[in-house]
Amino acid sequence: MKKLNLFIFATLILSSSVFGQDMSAEKKLYNPADDAKAEITNAVKKAANEDKHVLLQLGGNWCGWCKLFDKKVTTNDTLRNAMNKNYVVYHVNYSKENRNEDVLASLGYPQRFGFPVFVILDGKGNRLHTQNSAYLEEGKGHSTKKILEFFRNWSPTAVDAKSYKN
């Protein structure tokens, strides 16, 4: 019986250290300590300098769908290239540690759609679009086709009147 108890104890210790490493190594998309207003201002300035828009992804490290979306767009070459070509990306935290209520109010309360939710700003900081992520879902994840369409439809070229003149 002592050997069984020792075995169970050792297994628990080893498994907790393995799981602890996995959790600490997990990529943190959102930083509750960020000054989101300042970070968005910086993203807008960068976007203006690079002729891009700003893609704000609002959510938290607690949000499984937020992580799924990020993994999809950072591991799919087509999506990553479309995103990086057209957008400066910033992850706006929403969590019990920091709800960023003033920032979300200034963006028109996008949290009404759930998380993640996306807000597109132009290079002057004007809100162009708020995207409910449910429309980008497919099955138990996100649709490459729908995300690509979203990225293209709100790119700087897509909303530039010059693109539509003969």
Buried (B, 14 or more C-beta within 10 A) or exposed (E): EEEEEEEEEEEEEEEEEEEEEEEEEEEEBBBBEBEBEEBBEBBBBBBBEBEBBBBBBBBBBEBEBBBBBBBBBBEBEEBEEBBEEBBBBBBBBBBEEBBBEEBBEBBEEBBEBBBBBBBBBBBEBEBBBBBBBEEBBEEEEBBBEBBBBBBEEBBBEBBEEEEEEE
